[in-house]
């Protein structure tokens, strides 16, 4: 079994940036907030190393 650990720091950064973009979109363009969801959830999955 491979137990090699990999760094997920950059994916957490991507998640935080995506989350900030989501908040900005919710404030200024609420009808377009869903555009940021794929980036948010993809970076979260990579940050938790689920893939």
Secondary structure, DSSP 8 states (H G I E B T S, - for coil): --------HHHHHHHHHHHHHHHHHHHH-GGGGGGGHHHHHHHHHHHTT--
